[in-house]
């Protein structure tokens, strides 16, 4: 019921209503879509400890897409969804549904490929909004919390709290009845305040909840208990906000504007504290401006997708959320994004932009269950688990660590390796398909790189060994292979990798795959065209990066060539967080070393030395004999090879020549695997603590190292000129002196 009487509708101007046509119609409400997922969209580096109760808005573009999708639903479906949400709110307020469904969908699977796409939100669309369920979810990994709620915001308390559904209905009804959007309302409100409570009664509206609303401006209002109606003028003179009073705003944008100007209004409100002063400070009847000054995250296209494969230890994530690999990837993503803003790296990246996605393969295999099924087929019915054979009474945490971390190593050394490989391929291919489905242009211009940690590096090496030299461009609907990727891998970065020891166990070696960009014309003994040969990876470049104290990491240079690898120390990753003068000195030194060598001019002709007096004493016949010998030697050189003696043809090369040729071949093999001619890279130490203490955490601290993220970004995007200019280049090994340009047949140059 309304307390007003009569009709007070003077004709407003077009500017005041923002509409053409009837001036009695209220301006449309500006809907904004809001959510409770700010903690997740921010990509945290640790578990979200408590549920978020503060609502945040999607960007203007994201909200527009959500509203279009909502309006595209049939009216009956929208009404059903709206009714269900109101019922949930009512039950929650009454406490009847306090615990129901609290964890019902916690840890739900990410969307499958055959489900309709949601509205992409967040940076690069890593999250989506499901309009039908009004929830927000992550696309590429599983959330450990219940679904994130989403809502259409109409009336707001402030920018972080929407009004209840029932209150929104009552406020909108009051808005249409009181008509505070008319140009005459400001003067009428001012007059009613000066005349007292009786005059204000015409502008008050009683809500179905029993509260009273008094519109302050065309977009904001006071809500207070009905008992305060008569005492409100006196209370506002005493308090800037009378007890039990709330301020509401029509639309998210109005609430946001009020929040931004709140500080500037606070001092004057504290002095006067009256409705009259507050009403005079508001502009009434003004159309809501278009919001368009907000930046949409991920507006630039991603050119390089980096898939991050975890190693051992993810079995712990089932018991401890803090071990979830998603947080490690969030860390390196955040560090890399920060590093990309530095002047040196931003000038190197140019149009390149990267995105990191976790490949959570361990959570998708149940090795014990698969083993049990295999035993049943053989008639063996004694099924036992690792838990059954664990010694009781030992330190629980240490035993859990052993069972869930170290168990992956014997699994890899057994036939279970194939299940692990299949799981990595399935998750990587799934992530790639989901990404390309949401970024179709990536199929044409995008590159894929792999960062593999620990045992993940060995798994990646197995897969890339079985990978075709080039994979045809994926098209949706193509069959998905189980044991290799549906995309080409440009670069493989291995972190803390045990691949070296595994190659030693299998007696394999690292050798480039012939037919890739830099090995198209390589000699057969420099690169191999053998799919399925462990160590012959279908990749353009390999980097083996490690912390020196990491007990899991091994070198791989000797896996390419033992003789050269034994004497080739790891190259140092540039320390970007070292002293400024150190960086300048290193940059100048690298610049000096990279300067082109001045051309070597041919030697001046040698003129005969004037004979001394003693030379005339030499018999003339001796001089004639020497000249004849020189002429005979020149004649033999001009004779064809077939005219030489048989003993010269059969002469075997000397050991020195053989050793030199082996070194030449080794250099070619290194260059075929890595543009710098070496595969091992050591990260700079950032502390002075004992290596024995560093060893404890060295295997797990790669993700937060800015030197690592800077190195990865540099290697996938920088040219040699960029490396010299910015001082980000590494100290490359001194190559073995080689005659010529590295050729097989004389004159046939091989790209290295």
Buried (B, 14 or more C-beta within 10 A) or exposed (E): EEBBEEEBEEEBEEEBBBBEEEBBEBBEBBBBBBBBBBBBBBBBBEBBEEEBEEBBBBBBBBBBBBBEBBEEBEEEEBEEBEEEBBEBBBEEEEEEBEEEEEEEBEEBEBBEEEEEBBBBBBBBBBBBBBBBBBBBBBBBBBBBBBBBBBBBBBBBBBBBBBBBBBBBBBBBBBBEEBBBBBBBBBEBBBEBBEEEBEBBBBBBBBBEBEBBBBBBBBBBBBBBBEEBBEEBBEBBEEEBBBEEBBBBBBBBBBBBBBBEEEEEBEEEBEEBBBBBBBBEBBEBBBBBEEBEEEEEBBEEEBBBBBBBBBBBBBBBBEEEBEBBBBBBBBBBBBBBBEBBEBEBBEEBBEEBBBBBBBBBBBBBBEBEEEBBEEEEEEEEEEEEEBEEEEEEEEEEEEBBBBBBBEBBBEBBEEEBBEBBBBBBBBBBBBBBBBBBBBBEEBBEEBBBBBBBBBBBBBBBBBBBBBBBBEBEEBEEEEEEBEBBBBBBBBBBBBBBBBBBBBBEEEEBBBBBBBBBEBBEBBBEEBBBBBBEBBBBBBBBBBBBBBBBBBEBBBBBBBBBBEEBBEEBBBBBBBBBEEEEEEBEEBBEEBEEEEEEEEEEEEEEEEEEEEEEEEEEEEEEEEEEEEEEEEEEEEEEEEEEEEEEEEEEEEEEEEEEEEEBEBBBBBBBBBBBBBBBBBBBBBBBBBEEEEEEEBBEEBBBBBBBBBBBBBBBBBBBBBEEEBBBBBBBBBBBBEBBEBEEEBBBEEEEEBEB
